[in-house]
């Protein structure tokens, strides 16, 4: 059955799994919303009322329960205001995945501060430009990341996180000291709708700041609960970086379900598998490159993660060979979510969808509207490739430096190209900016990369376009060998030539130790272009 009736049945089933109609949950949610308004703070407050002794966060420092987290974040919010930070000002958050990120994020919401989520991988000059552009008043940063803040020249308020109170005194206050200040000298906290800034995971230059106005609650993502079988009380291991939209959204989902979140400061395949097994995690939230590295690490046994019901992947393209390999070894638990920082969620692929078509981005998420348009902005029929546009309740307001994405009939451009099939499955061909024009032919790297990744001797691969005086651009492949060794350059070219058109065969093949990637796994193609060798053979 399809249509509105099926949608209603899905919604009712989701409500049952989530326990949202339980009177105790309704009462706790109402109380949280009344105190903190439409923010993530209301979700954590509701969970603290309903299950105060349940573990909210488990990290390298142990267990932090919902009740304690609620009290600590309230004290920290008061302490931040006592430092002279005013509601509506910008708080930079520069932390790895651990409890202090979560607590500072909640405290900012309670204090009415707008959070700028900073990438720990930024170099000092990049960090300096972002802090200045976003007019950041104060920064909460991990102690071991503080040298980057100092080198950036930031002269505002700095608070050190992930620091034990028994360490030697530091020049800057610690989170512990600011929390104690808030307990000693309370100040009134008034709900205010925060306007967070998420930095796009751009592959060149300084990332743009994408501001979101209004509701930060997961209302706009409720449709995902109909496609992904989350349950109240699930144990989440969020391996994806929390500063990114994907990790942050999964943190909100976990809070809405009163779930335990297991965090490790930095990703490693072994630590991820160990955390899932040790804490019997039922949900793993990751980006594709993490799944790829788990499968490729001989020290890991992915099949031992038997507690997992859901492996939710987003943040970058999910290669079809990885889809099949993961489900064959771990099970049919994989969900692929397609969207972006700017447009929010667009579609969800379930395990059934992925078994049928491993390269699909799935079906349009409930609450979203996705269209494939031609160059004149007109809708294209199923089977035709065009530009992907999305309307959802989670669209960003605009870039903080000015400008926005193209909007046609209320739908916002994702910057991707793709098509729908006759059954409503969405397929993303690639980034419009990544398209290579060689000899007048349009080539999208993803098709070639997926073919290469299916070879057992290739652990990773990327294809870029290099300047060519005759063809405009020529295709160059960069290959990471698998543990047993990769085919040579001629074999790589023959592999592509046997399956794809001649103009899609790379002219050069360069073997590298590792591909440069963003924290969400997107290949830094410009880095490859800049360091590529001249035409004429394998490196």
N, C-alpha and C positions, 0 to 999 in steps of 0.2 A: 504494500500500500504506500502511496506517495502523496505529496501535497500537504495541505494544512492539517489533515487528520493525522498523518504520520508525524508531522512536526509536533503536534500536541502530545502524541504518545511518547515521543522522545523526551519532551520537556517534563512530562509526568514521571517517566522512568528516572530521569536525571535528578529530579527533586527527591525521589525516594532514596537514591544512592547517597545524596548529599545531606539528607536529614534536615533540609531547610524549613520544613513545615513542623518540626518538633516544637512544641510550645516553649520549652526551655531555651532552645536556640533562638526562636523569634524574640523572646523577651531580652536575651543577652544582646542580640543584634540591635534591637531598638534602643537599649541603654547606651551601647557603644556609639551608635549614630547620633543620639541626642547629645552626647558629651563632646565628640570630636568631629561631627559632620561627615561629609563624604570623603573620607581619607583612609589611608592604610592604618592609621592609628585607631580608627573605630573597629576595624577587623580584629586587631590584636586585643583591644579592650574587651570585645565580645568574647573572644576565646579565653581571656583571663577570668572573666566572670563565670563562664560555663565550665571550664576545665583548668583551674589555676595551677594544679600540680602536674599537668601534662608537660612534657619536654617541648619547648618551643624551638630551641636551637641546641644542637650537639656539635661541638667543634673541638679543636685541639686543647681547649681549656675545660672540657667537660660538658655538663648539662646545665642549661639555663631554662627555667620553667616559665610558663606564660605569666603567672602572677608576678614573679620577680621581674621579668622583662618589662611588664607594664609599669611597675613602681619605679624601676631604675630609669626608664626612658622619660617618665614624668619629671623625676628629679633632674635629669640631664637637661631637659627642655628649660626648666627654670634656671639652671646654672648657665646655660648659653645666653639667656636674656640678661642675667646678672653680669655677664662679661661686657655688656654694652651692645650686643647685637640686637637689632630692632626687627620686629615682625615685618615680613615683606622683603627683607634683605636676602642676599644670596649666600648660601652656605656650600662651600665646595666639599665633596666627600671623596677622599682618595684612599680607599681601603681595599684590601683583598677580601676573599670570602670567609668571614667569621662573624661572631656575635656582635662585635662593635660596629660593623657596618649596619646590621639590623637595628641595633639600639639607637645609633646616631640618626638613622633614617626616620625612625619613629619619633625621636625627640624633635627633629626638625619640623615634622608635621604638627606636633603638639605646640611648638613654639611659634608656628605660623611662618616658618622660614621657607624660602624656595631653594630646593637642592639642585646643585649642578653636579652631575655624576661624572667623576673624572676617571680616566683610564690610567691605571698604575704603570702602564707601559710607556707613557709619555716621556720624552726627553725634556729637560728643563726649559729649552727655548719654546717648545710646543706648549708646555704647561703654562709658561709665562703669558703667551699670547691668549690662551683660553681664559685664564684668570682675569686678565685685563679686559678682554672683550665682554665677559659676562659680569663684570663689576662685582666680583666675589669679595665679600667682607671678611669672612673667616673660613678656615680650612680645617676639617678634621681629617688627619692622615695617620696611617700606620707609622710607628716610630722608625721602622727601617726604610720608609719612603720619604721621611722628612728631609734628608739631604737634597732630594729633587726640588722640594718646595723652597728650601734655602737658596739653591742654585738658580731658581727661577726669578729671584729678587722680590718675591711676594713680601709685602710689609704689613699685612693685616694680622688678624688674630689667628694663631695656630694652636690647635689642640691635638695632642698625641693620643692615638688609639693603639690597641693591641699592645699595651704596656702594663706590666704588673706594678701595683702601688708600692711594693717593697724594693724596687730598684732605686738606684741613686737619683737624687733630685735632678731634674732637667730644667733647662732655661724656659721651656714652654710647659704650660699646664697639661696634665694628662686628663683623659676622659674621666678617670676615677676622681680626680680633684674637682673637676667641674660639676660632676654629679653630687659630690659632698657639699659644694658651695650651694647648689640648688636646694639641698635638704636643710642647710643651716639658715639660709635667707630666702624663704619661699617668695615667689612672685606669681601674680595671677596669670593663668593661661587661658586665652580665649580662642575658640575655633576660628580658623581662617582657611579658605580654600587655597591650597598651595599651587604654585605654577612651576613644576619641575622642568629642568632642562636636561634632555638626554643628548649626548654627543653622538652624531652619526659615525658609524665605523668606516669612514672614508679611507681610501687606500692611498691618498696623496695629500700633502700639505696639512693644514690644521683642520680638524673635523668641524663641521658646522654644528651649531647648537640648535636642537629642535625642541621648541617649547610646547608644553601641553598645558592648556588652561582648563580649569574646572575640575570635574570629578576624577579622582584617582582611584576610586573603588573599582572592583572588577565587574561592575554592571555591564560594561561594554563587552566583556569577555564571557558572559554567561552562556552564549551560544556554544562556546567550546566545550562546556560541560555535557552538552548533548552528543558530541562526537567523541570525546575522550572520557573513558569511564572512571574518572576520579571518584574517590569515596571519602567520606568524613573519617578523619583519623589516619589517612594514608601517611606513610613515612617517605618524605621526599629527600633524595640526595640531589641537590642542585650543584652540578659541576660547572655549568655555564657561569660566566662572570656576572656578579650581582649588579655591577655598574651599568650593564647593558640592558636594553629594553626586554630582552628575552628572559634573562635571569631575574630581573626585577618583577616581571609579570608572574613568573612562577612562584616567587616569594609571596606575592599578594594572593595567588590561588591557594597556597598552603595555609596562609593565615585565615582565609575565608573558610577553610575546611577544619580549622583547629588542628592542623597537622604538625608533626615534628619535621624540622628541616635539619638535615645533616650537611655540614659544610667542611671542606678542606681548603686551606689558605690558597694553595695553587694546585692546578690540575696535574695529575700524573696517572697513567693508565693503571698502575698497580694500586695506588692509593684509592682510586675510584672503585675498582672491583672489591678491594678489601672493605671499604666503607659500606658498600651495598650489602655484602655478605654479613659483616659484623652487626649491622643495625637492622638487617632484614628489610631494607628499603623496598617499597612497592612501586615507587616512581623514581625514574632517573631523568633529569632535565639536563640536556647537553647540546652541544653544537656538533655538526657532522664530523669535523676533524678529530674530535675527542673519541667518537665511536670508531673511526678509522684507526686511531692509534691504539685503542684497546684491542681491536682484532689483530693488529700487526705486532703487538708486544709478546714475545715468546714467554715472558714471565707471567702473563695473565691467562686466566681460564674463564673467558666470558660465560661459558655455559654453566659455571658454578653460581651465577647470580639468579638462582631459581625463585627468589622472592619477588622479582620484578613482574608487575602486571603491565606497566606503562613505561616506555622509553620515548620521551617527547623530545624531538629534535627540531631546531630552528636556528636562525641567525645567518645561515648561508645555504647554498645549494647542496642538496643531498644526492650524491652520485648514485645512479641505479645499481652499479655493481656492489656498492657498500650496502644498499638496502637488502639485496638478496643474501649477501654473505652474513649480515647481522641476523636476519630472521632465521636463516638455516642453522646458525650456531647458538643463538640465544633464545629464539622463539618468536612467534608472531605477536610481538608486543610493541612494535615500532609505529609511531605516529609522526608524520611530517607536517609541520606547520609553516605555511608560507605567508609572508607579510613583510613589513619594514617598520623602522622607527617612525617614519612619517605617516604611513597609512594605517598602521595597526595590523590586525590579523585579516587575511583575505580568504584563505582556504585551509582545509585540514584533510590529510590523507590518512585513512585508517589502515590497519594491517591488511584487511581484505582488498582495499584499493591498491595497496602496494604489491600484493601478490599478483594482482591482475595486471598492473602496469607499474613496474618499479620506478619509472621516471616521472610519475605524476606528482603534482602538487596537491592533488585531492579535489574535493568538492567545496564549493563556496561555503564558508562558515556561516551558520545562522546569525542573522543580524548584520551581515555584510552584503554588499552588492558589487559584483565584479563583472567588468565588461572588457572585451577585446575590441579595440578601435583601430580604424585605418588612419592614414596620415591626415585626413580631413576631419577626424573625430567622429566618424560614423561607425556604428556597431558592425562587426563582421560576423558571418555565419560560422557555425561549427566547422572545424577543419581548416579555417583560414587563420594565418598567423598575422598578428598585429601587436599594437602596444596595449599593455595591461593597465587598467584604471580600476580603482577601488573606492567605494564609499563605505564608511563604518563609523561607529560611535567613538572610535579611538584615534581619529585623525589629529595630527599636530596642528598647532595654530600658525606656525611659520618659523622661519629661521631667525635666531636672535640677531644675526648680523644683517637681516633684511632679506626679502625674497621668500618664495615658497615653491611648491611643486605646481606643475600645470594642472588645472582643474577643468573638466568638461562635464557639464550637466551634474554637478555635485560630486563627481568621482575624481579622485586624485591619482596622478600618474605614479606608478611604482618605479619607472625607469627600466622596466623589464619588457621583454617581448615574449609572446606565447600564443597558445590557442586552446580552445575547448574541443573535446571530441563530441560525438553524437550522444554520449551517455552523460555529459555534464562534467567529465573529469577535466581539470585544468593541467596544461603542460607548459612549463616555463622554458623557453628555448635558451634564454640567456639575457645578460644585460645589454641594453641598446648601446651603451658606451663601449662595451667589449667587442662589438661586431668588427670583424676584420674584412676589408674590401681588398681582395687580391685579384688582379686582372679583370676587374669589373664584376667579380662574383662575391656575394655576401656569405661570410662564414662566421658561425658562432662557435667559440672555443669549446663550450660544454659538450657538444656532440663528440668531438674528437677526444676530449679528456675522459669521458665516460668509457669510450672504447678502450683507451689505453689502460684505465684502471681495472678493467676486467681481466687483463693479462696477469697471471700469477707471479710473474717476475717484476712487476711494477708496483711499488708501494704508493707512489704519488705522482701526479703529472699536471702540467699546466701548459697551455698553448697561448702564445701572444703573436701580435703582428709587428714585424720590424720593417723599417723603411726600405723600399726597394725601388731603384731607378726605373726598372722596366714594368713591374707589376703594381707599383704604388705601395703595396705591402706584401711581405712574404711571411708565411707561417713558420714559426719556430717553436719546437716542443722542448720543454724542460722536464726531465724525468728523474725520479728518485728510485733507485734500485730496491727491490725486495730483498729479504734475508738470503734468498738463494741465488741472487744475482739477476740483473735485468738483461733483456735482449740488447744487441748492439744497435747503433743508429740505423743501419740498413734494414735490420729486422723490424724496427719500430715503423719505418716508412712503409715497408711491405705490409705490415699488419694493418695500417690505416688504408693503404691503397686497395687491399683485398675486400674492404667492407664499405668504403666511402668513395665519393667522386674524386677524380684526380686533383682538382683544385683544393681539396681539403688535406692533401698529404703534406706534412711539414717539410720544408726545404732543409732545415737543420734540426739536429737533436743534440741537446746539451744535457749531460748528466751532472746532477748536483746532489749534495748531501741532504739538503732540506729546502723546501720552498718557503719563501718569506710570506707570512700570513698575518692578518689582524687577529685579535683575541677571539673573534667569532669565526675564524677559519677562512675568511675571504683572502684569496691570493692577492698579494701586492704585485700586480702585473707591471706597474711602472718600474719597480725595483728590478724585475727580470729584464725589462727592455734596456734599462740603463747599464746593467752589468753584462749584457749579452756580448758574445764574441762576434767578430766580423763574419760575413758569409764565407762558407767554404769548408764545412766539415764538422765533425763531432768534437766536443771539448772533453 
